[in-house]
Amino acid sequence: MKKTLLSLAVLGLTAFSLNAQTRYVDDVYTDDDLDIVTDIEYAQNYTVLYGDIDTSTPGPQFLLESLKADFYYPPYDEAVGNRPVVIMLHTGNFLPRYINNGPVGYKDDSATVAICKAWARKGYVVMAATYRMGWNPIATTEDVRRETIINAAYKGVQDLSAAIRFLKDEAVNLGNFNALDTTKIALGGQGTGSYITSAFASLNSQDEIRIDKFRRSDNGNVMVDDQIWGDRHGMGGLPGFNNENWPGFTTEAQVAFQIGGALGDSSWIDAGEMPLIWAHSVLDPFAPYRTNIISVPGTTLQVVEASGGYDVIKSSSAQGNNKVYEGKVMDGYTFAISKYNEGMDGLYPIHGAANASGPYEWYDTVVIKQLPLPPTTVQNILGGIRLSNRFHNKTKAMTYIDTLIGFFAPRVAVSLGLVESVGIDKINMASNVAIGPNPATNQVTVFNNWDNNDLRNIEIRNLNGQLLQSVPFAGKQQTIELSLPTGLYIMNMEFERGTGSKKFMVN
């Protein structure tokens, strides 16, 4: 495959003032500043299509497909240099748009475009990539449904790997003409794309796809045969089944964020894997918020058990994978969402109506009614909208997207090492610390109520600033012996991330 050099925003060399904004956390550009280039081929590989879904030809068909991506480039700032990258994967139920009886399923879906622009406005180069589709959701046996969907997700992981190598090839062999920092890559998934990004983040060995759940019930054979299809990075396999793209480059990314979707199996999560951040509708009827069975939209058919955002973030945090950002973001989004996520820093539960699983989506139903499709297909699409997002509205959806990115962006920036923390220097960390009794007499007990921010040291000073006591702190609570005259004192606290102070009385 031949690459073509493009005349892109990197040639502009325009420097912009940040004012008081923090690059990669806040918007530093507008939509008008962005240069968008569409339909760039990043890989070629074999798609499997099933005849009873897509054509009158029975049985699976193998098609060598050109995989395309749209790129969103912010203006190049010479003072900033190479830019971090977000690779964004759209939703679609692993089937082409409309064939999936839905209005979404491609890189130019309205919400996907809005999300990509939001990241680009913050200074990221964004790659909105397609991936191979094709599975059999209406197969009469659960084995076939499970086998075809896990193979579709597996191919998606291979395609995501190829996208990363495409960027690295450009940086090495084409002079990095788009000024990419390929050591700082964030992966984003929306709906079906989240199945891919979370699997990419969690599959660290081929054995993990050979667990019992992904073996056939009739003969025990593995459902994903990597001797045929290649490994999870897209290397190896047989000619006509897997096409290696950009061999010689590694496939690392540093953080993954998910909007909806689920992880194939929570056992895939091990210590040392990349941090995960997840937003998920609590009442999502298709992809479970916790761990449950995935169902096929528009049918009563079940596919396979999978784990949604709640259980994945809980497990990822327990393994220590999310520690890179935990407790380092203390902004308004964090405080608002912390009321609902049970203290799990990277989890954003979306509360809403049971059938509003994607409130960040919106559709033009007038356009859908005019599509050159059979009337039954149009009605199925409109019925699916009523089922999954009957309150769809662009203004409301954009508010959700702004909030989602507001929650994700600081955690992604911290995970990539682009900023050290967000909001901590503006917050009195002692606001979540209790002391008692107050007034005290000869001792006072300090309770640190932060889940992910250790209290390290306490200094007690009088109102003139004179240091009276310095006490190392360990654990969640500690009693301090006092020998102080009656009066008002200040307790200064040094945390793992940030500082704070609190006044107390001694009688």
C-alpha positions as CSV (number, residue, x, y, z in Angstrom):
1,M,0.0,0.0,0.0
2,K,1.4,3.4,-1.0
3,K,1.0,6.5,1.2
4,T,0.5,9.9,-0.3
5,L,1.8,13.0,1.4
6,L,-0.9,15.5,2.2
7,S,-0.8,19.3,2.5
8,L,-2.1,19.6,6.0
9,A,-2.3,22.0,8.9
10,V,1.3,21.3,9.9
11,L,2.3,23.7,7.1
12,G,0.6,26.6,8.7
13,L,3.0,27.2,11.6
14,T,0.5,29.4,13.3
15,A,1.0,30.1,17.0
16,F,-2.1,30.7,19.1
17,S,-2.4,32.4,22.5
18,L,-3.7,30.0,25.2
19,N,-4.9,32.8,27.5
20,A,-5.8,31.1,30.7
21,Q,-6.7,27.8,29.1
22,T,-4.8,24.5,29.6
23,R,-3.9,22.8,26.3
24,Y,-5.2,19.3,26.1
25,V,-7.7,19.9,28.9
26,D,-9.6,23.1,27.6
27,D,-10.5,24.2,24.1
28,V,-7.6,26.3,22.7
29,Y,-9.0,26.3,19.1
30,T,-12.3,26.6,17.4
31,D,-13.9,24.4,14.8
32,D,-13.0,26.9,12.1
33,D,-9.3,26.5,13.0
34,L,-9.4,22.7,12.3
35,D,-8.2,21.1,9.1
36,I,-10.2,18.0,8.3
37,V,-9.0,15.4,5.8
38,T,-11.2,12.5,4.9
39,D,-11.0,8.9,3.6
40,I,-7.3,8.2,4.0
41,E,-6.5,4.5,3.6
42,Y,-4.6,3.3,6.7
43,A,-4.8,-0.5,6.0
44,Q,-6.2,-3.3,3.9
45,N,-7.6,-6.5,5.3
46,Y,-10.2,-9.2,4.9
47,T,-13.8,-8.7,6.0
48,V,-16.1,-11.6,6.4
49,L,-19.7,-11.0,5.2
50,Y,-22.6,-13.4,5.8
51,G,-24.9,-14.0,2.9
52,D,-28.2,-14.1,4.9
53,I,-27.5,-10.5,6.1
54,D,-25.9,-8.6,3.2
55,T,-26.5,-10.5,0.0
56,S,-28.5,-13.3,-1.6
57,T,-25.3,-15.3,-1.8
58,P,-25.4,-17.9,1.0
59,G,-22.5,-18.5,3.4
60,P,-19.6,-16.3,4.5
61,Q,-17.7,-14.2,1.9
62,F,-14.2,-12.9,2.2
63,L,-13.6,-9.4,0.9
64,L,-10.3,-7.5,0.9
65,E,-11.4,-4.1,2.3
66,S,-9.7,-0.7,2.2
67,L,-9.9,0.7,5.7
68,K,-10.3,4.4,5.8
69,A,-9.8,7.2,8.4
70,D,-10.7,10.8,8.7
71,F,-8.1,13.1,10.3
72,Y,-8.8,16.2,12.4
73,Y,-5.8,18.5,12.6
74,P,-5.5,21.5,14.9
75,P,-3.2,24.3,13.8
76,Y,0.5,23.5,14.2
77,D,2.2,25.6,16.8
78,E,6.0,25.5,16.5
79,A,6.3,26.2,20.2
80,V,4.3,23.1,21.0
81,G,5.9,20.8,18.5
82,N,4.7,17.2,18.0
83,R,1.0,16.7,19.0
84,P,-0.5,13.7,20.9
85,V,-3.0,11.6,19.1
86,V,-6.6,10.4,19.8
87,I,-7.7,7.4,17.7
88,M,-11.6,7.3,17.8
89,L,-13.7,4.3,16.8
90,H,-17.4,4.7,16.0
91,T,-20.3,2.5,17.0
92,G,-22.5,0.3,14.7
93,N,-23.0,-3.2,16.1
94,F,-20.2,-4.6,13.9
95,L,-22.5,-4.2,10.8
96,P,-22.7,-1.4,8.2
97,R,-25.0,1.5,8.8
98,Y,-28.6,0.9,8.0
99,I,-27.9,-2.8,7.4
100,N,-27.7,-2.9,11.2
101,N,-31.2,-1.5,11.3
102,G,-29.7,1.7,12.8
103,P,-28.9,5.2,11.8
104,V,-25.3,5.0,12.9
105,G,-22.3,2.9,12.1
106,Y,-19.6,4.9,10.4
107,K,-16.8,7.4,11.1
108,D,-19.0,10.3,9.9
109,D,-21.8,9.7,12.4
110,S,-22.9,13.0,13.9
111,A,-21.9,12.3,17.4
112,T,-18.5,10.8,16.3
113,V,-17.7,13.9,14.3
114,A,-18.6,16.1,17.3
115,I,-16.4,14.1,19.6
116,C,-13.5,14.2,17.2
117,K,-13.8,18.0,16.8
118,A,-13.9,18.3,20.6
119,W,-10.6,16.6,21.0
120,A,-9.0,18.5,18.1
121,R,-10.0,21.8,19.7
122,K,-7.9,20.9,22.7
123,G,-4.8,20.3,20.6
124,Y,-4.9,16.6,19.7
125,V,-4.6,15.2,16.3
126,V,-7.6,12.9,15.9
127,M,-7.9,9.9,13.7
128,A,-11.5,8.7,13.2
129,A,-11.0,5.1,11.9
130,T,-13.3,2.6,10.4
131,Y,-12.8,-1.1,11.1
132,R,-13.9,-4.4,9.6
133,M,-17.5,-5.4,10.3
134,G,-19.5,-8.6,9.7
135,W,-21.0,-11.1,12.0
136,N,-24.3,-13.1,12.2
137,P,-26.6,-11.6,14.8
138,I,-29.6,-13.6,13.6
139,A,-28.0,-17.0,13.6
140,T,-30.2,-19.7,15.1
141,T,-27.5,-21.0,17.4
142,E,-25.8,-19.1,20.2
143,D,-22.5,-20.7,19.2
144,V,-22.6,-19.0,15.8
145,R,-23.6,-15.7,17.3
146,R,-20.8,-15.8,19.8
147,E,-18.2,-17.1,17.4
148,T,-19.0,-14.5,14.7
149,I,-19.1,-11.5,17.1
150,I,-15.9,-12.4,19.0
151,N,-14.2,-12.7,15.6
152,A,-15.5,-9.3,14.5
153,A,-14.2,-7.8,17.7
154,Y,-10.9,-9.5,17.3
155,K,-10.5,-8.2,13.8
156,G,-11.3,-4.7,15.2
157,V,-8.4,-5.1,17.6
158,Q,-6.2,-6.0,14.7
159,D,-7.4,-3.0,12.7
160,L,-6.7,-0.7,15.7
161,S,-3.2,-2.1,15.9
162,A,-2.7,-1.4,12.2
163,A,-3.9,2.2,12.7
164,I,-1.3,2.7,15.4
165,R,1.4,1.3,13.2
166,F,0.2,3.5,10.3
167,L,0.9,6.5,12.4
168,K,4.3,5.2,13.5
169,D,5.3,4.5,9.9
170,E,4.3,8.0,8.9
171,A,6.4,9.4,11.8
172,V,9.5,7.3,10.9
173,N,9.4,6.9,7.1
174,L,7.6,10.0,6.0
175,G,9.4,12.6,8.1
176,N,6.6,13.0,10.5
177,F,5.1,15.7,8.3
178,N,2.0,15.9,10.5
179,A,4.0,16.5,13.7
180,L,2.6,13.5,15.7
181,D,3.9,12.3,19.1
182,T,3.4,8.6,18.7
183,T,4.5,8.0,22.3
184,K,1.3,9.7,23.5
185,I,-1.7,7.9,21.9
186,A,-5.2,7.8,23.5
187,L,-7.8,5.3,22.2
188,G,-11.5,6.2,22.2
189,G,-14.4,3.9,21.6
190,Q,-18.1,4.8,21.2
191,G,-20.6,1.9,21.6
192,T,-19.2,-0.9,19.4
193,G,-15.9,0.9,19.2
194,S,-15.6,0.5,23.0
195,Y,-15.6,-3.3,22.6
196,I,-12.5,-2.9,20.5
197,T,-10.6,-0.3,22.5
198,S,-11.2,-2.1,25.8
199,A,-10.2,-5.5,24.3
200,F,-7.1,-3.9,22.8
201,A,-6.2,-2.5,26.3
202,S,-6.8,-5.8,28.1
203,L,-5.7,-8.6,25.7
204,N,-2.1,-9.1,26.6
205,S,-1.8,-12.7,25.4
206,Q,-3.3,-15.0,22.9
207,D,-4.4,-17.4,25.7
208,E,-6.9,-14.9,26.9
209,I,-9.1,-15.5,23.8
210,R,-9.1,-19.3,24.5
211,I,-11.1,-19.2,27.7
212,D,-14.1,-21.5,27.9
213,K,-16.6,-18.8,27.0
214,F,-15.0,-18.4,23.6
215,R,-15.0,-22.1,22.7
216,R,-17.6,-24.0,20.8
217,S,-20.1,-25.9,22.9
218,D,-20.2,-28.9,20.5
219,N,-16.5,-29.7,20.1
220,G,-14.6,-27.4,22.4
221,N,-12.7,-25.7,19.6
222,V,-11.5,-22.1,20.0
223,M,-13.7,-19.6,18.3
224,V,-10.8,-17.4,17.2
225,D,-8.2,-19.4,15.4
226,D,-5.1,-17.2,15.3
227,Q,-3.3,-19.7,13.1
228,I,-5.7,-18.6,10.4
229,W,-6.5,-15.0,11.3
230,G,-3.2,-13.9,12.8
231,D,-2.4,-12.7,16.3
232,R,-4.2,-9.9,18.1
233,H,-1.7,-7.4,16.6
234,G,-2.6,-8.5,13.0
235,M,0.6,-10.4,12.4
236,G,0.8,-13.9,11.0
237,G,-2.2,-16.0,9.8
238,L,-2.8,-17.3,6.4
239,P,-2.8,-15.5,3.0
240,G,-6.4,-14.6,2.0
241,F,-7.4,-14.4,5.7
242,N,-5.1,-11.8,7.2
243,N,-3.1,-9.1,5.6
244,E,-0.2,-7.7,7.6
245,N,-0.1,-3.9,7.7
246,W,3.0,-1.9,8.5
247,P,5.0,-4.7,10.0
248,G,8.1,-3.7,12.0
249,F,6.3,-1.3,14.3
250,T,5.0,-1.8,17.8
251,T,1.3,-1.2,18.8
252,E,1.5,0.6,22.1
253,A,-1.1,3.1,23.3
254,Q,-1.2,4.8,26.7
255,V,-4.8,5.2,27.8
256,A,-8.3,4.2,26.6
257,F,-11.6,5.9,27.2
258,Q,-15.0,4.2,26.4
259,I,-18.5,5.6,25.9
260,G,-20.9,2.6,26.3
261,G,-20.0,-0.8,24.9
262,A,-18.5,-3.6,27.0
263,L,-15.4,-5.8,27.5
264,G,-15.6,-9.4,26.3
265,D,-14.5,-10.8,29.7
266,S,-13.4,-9.1,32.9
267,S,-10.7,-11.8,33.4
268,W,-8.7,-10.1,30.6
269,I,-7.9,-7.3,33.0
270,D,-4.4,-7.7,34.6
271,A,-2.1,-5.5,36.5
272,G,0.2,-3.4,34.4
273,E,-2.2,-2.7,31.5
274,M,-3.1,0.7,30.3
275,P,-5.6,2.8,32.3
276,L,-9.2,2.8,31.4
277,I,-11.9,5.6,31.7
278,W,-15.5,4.7,31.0
279,A,-18.9,6.5,30.6
280,H,-21.9,4.2,30.5
281,S,-25.7,4.5,30.6
282,V,-26.7,2.7,33.8
283,L,-29.9,1.4,32.1
284,D,-28.3,0.5,28.7
285,P,-30.6,-2.2,27.3
286,F,-28.0,-3.7,24.9
287,A,-24.5,-3.4,26.5
288,P,-24.7,-4.1,30.3
289,Y,-23.5,-1.5,32.7
290,R,-22.2,-4.2,35.0
291,T,-21.8,-7.8,33.9
292,N,-24.7,-9.4,32.0
293,I,-25.7,-10.8,28.6
294,I,-25.4,-8.7,25.4
295,S,-28.6,-8.7,23.4
296,V,-29.1,-8.0,19.7
297,P,-31.0,-4.8,19.1
298,G,-34.4,-5.3,17.7
299,T,-34.5,-9.0,18.7
300,T,-34.8,-11.2,21.7
301,L,-31.6,-13.0,20.8
302,Q,-28.8,-13.2,23.3
303,V,-25.1,-13.3,22.4
304,V,-22.6,-13.6,25.2
305,E,-22.0,-12.3,28.7
306,A,-19.8,-9.2,28.9
307,S,-18.7,-6.6,31.4
308,G,-19.7,-3.0,31.2
309,G,-18.2,0.2,32.6
310,Y,-19.0,-0.3,36.2
311,D,-17.3,-3.7,36.6
312,V,-14.4,-2.9,34.2
313,I,-13.4,0.3,36.0
314,K,-13.8,-1.5,39.4
315,S,-11.4,-4.3,38.2
316,S,-9.0,-2.0,36.5
317,S,-8.7,0.2,39.5
318,A,-8.3,-2.8,41.8
319,Q,-5.3,-3.9,39.7
320,G,-3.7,-0.5,40.1
321,N,-4.0,0.3,36.4
322,N,-5.9,3.6,36.9
323,K,-3.6,5.0,39.6
324,V,-1.8,7.2,37.0
325,Y,-4.8,9.5,37.0
326,E,-6.8,8.6,40.2
327,G,-7.0,11.5,42.6
328,K,-5.2,13.9,40.3
329,V,-8.3,15.6,38.8
330,M,-10.4,17.7,41.1
331,D,-12.6,19.8,38.8
332,G,-16.3,20.5,38.7
333,Y,-17.0,17.5,36.6
334,T,-15.3,15.2,39.1
335,F,-17.1,16.6,42.1
336,A,-20.5,16.4,40.3
337,I,-20.0,12.8,39.0
338,S,-18.4,11.5,42.2
339,K,-21.9,11.6,43.7
340,Y,-22.9,8.7,41.4
341,N,-19.8,6.5,40.8
342,E,-19.2,5.1,44.3
343,G,-15.7,6.6,44.5
344,M,-14.5,5.0,41.3
345,D,-12.6,7.9,39.8
346,G,-12.7,6.9,36.1
347,L,-16.4,5.9,36.0
348,Y,-19.0,8.2,34.6
349,P,-22.5,6.7,35.1
350,I,-25.0,8.2,32.8
351,H,-28.4,8.2,34.5
352,G,-31.5,8.5,32.3
353,A,-34.5,6.7,30.9
354,A,-34.2,3.0,30.4
355,N,-34.4,3.3,26.6
356,A,-32.1,6.3,26.3
357,S,-28.8,4.3,26.1
358,G,-27.2,6.8,23.8
359,P,-28.3,10.3,24.9
360,Y,-25.2,11.8,23.2
361,E,-26.5,10.7,19.7
362,W,-29.0,12.6,17.5
363,Y,-30.5,11.8,14.1
364,D,-32.4,13.6,11.3
365,T,-35.4,11.4,11.0
366,V,-36.6,13.4,8.0
367,V,-33.5,12.3,6.1
368,I,-33.8,8.7,7.2
369,K,-37.4,8.6,5.9
370,Q,-36.1,9.7,2.5
371,L,-33.4,7.0,2.3
372,P,-33.5,4.7,-0.8
373,L,-34.2,1.7,1.3
374,P,-37.1,-0.8,1.6
375,P,-39.9,0.7,3.7
376,T,-39.5,-2.1,6.2
377,T,-35.9,-1.3,6.7
378,V,-36.7,2.4,7.2
379,Q,-39.3,1.5,9.8
380,N,-36.9,-0.8,11.6
381,I,-34.4,2.1,11.8
382,L,-37.0,4.5,13.1
383,G,-38.2,1.8,15.5
384,G,-34.6,1.3,16.8
385,I,-34.3,5.1,17.4
386,R,-37.5,5.0,19.5
387,L,-36.2,2.0,21.4
388,S,-32.7,3.2,22.2
389,N,-32.8,7.0,22.1
390,R,-36.3,8.3,21.8
391,F,-35.3,11.6,23.3
392,H,-32.6,12.3,20.7
393,N,-32.0,16.0,20.2
394,K,-28.9,17.8,19.0
395,T,-28.8,20.4,21.7
396,K,-29.2,17.9,24.5
397,A,-26.8,15.5,22.8
398,M,-24.1,18.2,22.5
399,T,-24.5,19.0,26.2
400,Y,-23.8,15.3,27.0
401,I,-20.8,15.3,24.6
402,D,-19.4,18.4,26.3
403,T,-19.8,16.8,29.7
404,L,-18.3,13.5,28.5
405,I,-15.2,15.2,27.1
406,G,-15.0,17.4,30.1
407,F,-14.7,14.3,32.3
408,F,-12.4,12.4,30.0
409,A,-10.0,15.1,28.9
410,P,-8.2,15.9,32.1
411,R,-7.7,12.2,32.9
412,V,-6.4,11.5,29.4
413,A,-4.0,14.4,29.6
414,V,-2.7,13.3,33.0
415,S,-2.4,9.6,31.8
416,L,-0.4,10.8,28.8
417,G,1.9,12.9,31.0
418,L,0.8,16.1,29.3
419,V,-0.2,17.7,32.6
420,E,0.6,16.7,36.1
421,S,-2.9,17.3,37.6
422,V,-6.0,19.3,37.0
423,G,-7.7,21.5,39.6
424,I,-5.8,20.4,42.6
425,D,-3.8,23.6,43.0
426,K,-7.2,25.4,43.2
427,I,-8.7,23.2,45.8
428,N,-8.3,23.1,49.6
429,M,-7.8,19.3,49.9
430,A,-8.6,19.6,53.6
431,S,-12.2,20.1,52.5
432,N,-12.6,16.3,52.5
433,V,-10.9,15.8,55.9
434,A,-12.7,15.7,59.2
435,I,-11.2,16.5,62.6
436,G,-12.7,15.9,66.0
437,P,-13.4,16.7,68.6
438,N,-13.5,20.4,67.7
439,P,-12.9,22.1,70.1
440,A,-10.3,19.7,71.3
441,T,-8.5,19.4,74.6
442,N,-5.4,17.1,74.8
443,Q,-5.9,15.2,71.5
444,V,-7.6,15.5,68.1
445,T,-8.3,12.7,65.6
446,V,-7.9,13.4,61.8
447,F,-10.0,11.4,59.3
448,N,-8.8,11.5,55.6
449,N,-11.9,10.8,53.5
450,W,-10.1,10.9,50.1
451,D,-10.1,7.5,48.5
452,N,-7.2,8.1,46.2
453,N,-5.1,10.9,47.8
454,D,-3.0,9.9,50.8
455,L,-2.4,12.4,53.6
456,R,1.3,12.5,54.2
457,N,2.1,15.1,56.9
458,I,0.3,17.6,59.2
459,E,1.7,20.9,60.6
460,I,0.0,22.7,63.4
461,R,0.6,26.5,63.5
462,N,-0.7,29.4,65.5
463,L,-2.4,32.4,63.8
464,N,1.0,34.1,63.5
465,G,2.3,31.2,61.4
466,Q,4.6,29.8,64.0
467,L,5.2,26.0,63.6
468,L,4.2,24.2,66.8
469,Q,3.9,20.5,65.8
470,S,4.8,18.5,62.7
471,V,3.3,15.0,62.5
472,P,3.8,12.4,59.8
473,F,0.5,10.9,58.8
474,A,-0.3,7.3,57.6
475,G,-3.5,5.5,56.9
476,K,-7.0,6.9,56.9
477,Q,-7.2,8.2,60.4
478,Q,-4.7,9.2,63.1
479,T,-4.9,10.7,66.6
480,I,-2.6,13.6,67.5
481,E,-1.6,14.3,71.1
482,L,-1.8,18.0,71.9
483,S,-0.2,20.2,74.5
484,L,-1.4,23.6,73.4
485,P,-2.9,26.5,75.3
486,T,-6.5,27.6,74.7
487,G,-6.9,29.3,71.3
488,L,-7.5,29.0,67.6
489,Y,-5.0,27.0,65.5
490,I,-4.4,26.1,61.8
491,M,-3.8,22.6,60.7
492,N,-1.8,22.5,57.4
493,M,-2.0,19.3,55.5
494,E,0.3,17.9,52.8
495,F,-1.3,15.3,50.6
496,E,0.1,13.0,47.9
497,R,-1.5,15.4,45.5
498,G,-2.2,18.9,46.8
499,T,-2.4,20.7,50.1
500,G,-5.0,22.1,52.4
501,S,-5.7,23.7,55.7
502,K,-8.3,23.6,58.4
503,K,-8.9,25.6,61.6
504,F,-9.6,24.1,65.0
505,M,-10.0,25.2,68.5
506,V,-8.3,24.0,71.7
507,N,-10.1,24.5,75.1
